[in-house]
Amino acid sequence: MTHRKHSHAFGTITLTVTACLLLWGFQLPAWAGDATQIEPLALRKIMQELGRNMQAITGAISQEEWVQVVQLAPKVAAHPEPPLTKKMRILAYLGADATKFRNFDAQTHEAALAMKLAAASSDGKAVIQSFAHVQESCLGCHQAFRKPFVEHFYGAR
Ligand code: HEC
């Protein structure tokens, strides 16, 4: 009984914290135009790292260096996430599109894992096929989100 009360209280606290974060997040668009918006998002650094890793994988594929692909693929699959505050800003901006955004991210994740497995069995053709799937997931998200995203967070440039 005591235990149940305790976990109920914990649930309430979690809900309250979540609600505060959400409220805080949804207030953020009002800051548009504020200088803080110009600071590059952590997401951009993560993306640049993804780009470099994909280039390194292209190099490894042309050398048939499958061990290198096995090492690089997880860096694409499990890329770091933006810190919580920035993530909240992004989620608040995405609103109902957050699920679509996350699905593209999950596609990248799954295709990169398939690429790792293919490389682990030195199956060059399968590596290239899954590499194409990874790129389709990058492209899909970029086509849907990149332009409006950059316009929102950095202003049209
Ligand atoms: C879930 C959505 C999503 C996925 C998946 C995604 N990206 Fe991005 N990417 C973005 C957004 C949004 C931007 C714009 C961010 C910005 O400019 O701050 C971006 C920007 C970039 C940039 C430009 C960074 C710059 O300096 O302007 C590169 C490079 C990039 N992504 C590489 C990749 C690669 C490679 C993959 C796949 C392995 C990938 N992205 C998958 C959403 C995504």
Boltz pocket constraint, residues with backbone or C-beta under 6 A from the ligand:
constraints:
  - pocket:
      binder: B
      contacts: [[A, 41], [A, 43], [A, 44], [A, 47], [A, 48], [A, 50], [A, 51], [A, 54], [A, 76], [A, 100], [A, 101], [A, 102], [A, 104], [A, 105], [A, 108], [A, 134], [A, 135], [A, 137], [A, 138], [A, 139], [A, 141], [A, 142], [A, 145], [A, 146], [A, 149], [A, 150]]
      max_distance: 6.0
